[in-house]
Amino acid sequence: VTATDLDDGINGDVKYSLKTIKGKSSKIFHLRAQTGGITLLHSLDFEEGESYELEVQARDGGGLSDIAKVM
């Protein structure tokens, strides 16, 4: 995921975190706080789940934030 903030300095520095993670997703996905990159911790298995849902929060250094749903 990607968020941009045009502010200068720390107010434009965006960090990412998982707001809500449902089901087995917490054991399958990893979110990089600095980049917003989402990676797999292990291979997906359709028999374990046919879909996954994450809520990723982007927060700037000034305390403003927004949430995106990733499915």
N, C-alpha and C positions, 0 to 999 in steps of 0.2 A: 504494500500500500504506500501511497505517497501523499503527503500534505505539504503545502508551501505556506510560508509566512514572509511577507516582504519587509517586516521590521528589521532594524539593525541590531546587532549584538545579541545578547541573551534572549531578548523578546522574540527574535526570529528563529531561535534554536528549537526545533521540533523533536520531541521524543515520543515513542510509541509504546503502548502497553495493551494487554488483553483486558478488556472491560468485562466481558462475559464470554465464557467458553462452555459449550454444552456437551454433555455426554462424554464419550471417549476422546473427544478432540484434544483435551489437555495432554494426552499421552501420545498424540500423533503429530501435533504441529508445534513449531517453535517460532516465536516472533523476535526479531532483532530490534532492540529498543532504539538504537541509533539510526537505523536505515529503514525500518518498516518492512524488511524482507521476511517473508514467511517460508519456512522450510519444513520438510518432513523429517520426523525423528525415526520413522520406519515406513516401509511400503504400505500403501493402501490396500485393503482387502474388501471387495464389494460385499462379501458375506458378513463382515463385521458392521458395515454401514454403507448405505448407498449415497448418503450426502452428509455434509458437515457444515456447521455454522459457527462463526467466530464474530465477536464484536471487538474491533480494534479502536482504541482511543488515541488520538494525536493531541498532544498538549505542548503549547509553546512555553518559553521561559517566563512569560508574563501571567501565566495561569489560565489562559483561554484554551478551550478544548472543543473537540468535536468527535463524533463516533461514526464509524462506517461498519456496516454489516458485510462480512465476507462469507460467501457460501460456495 
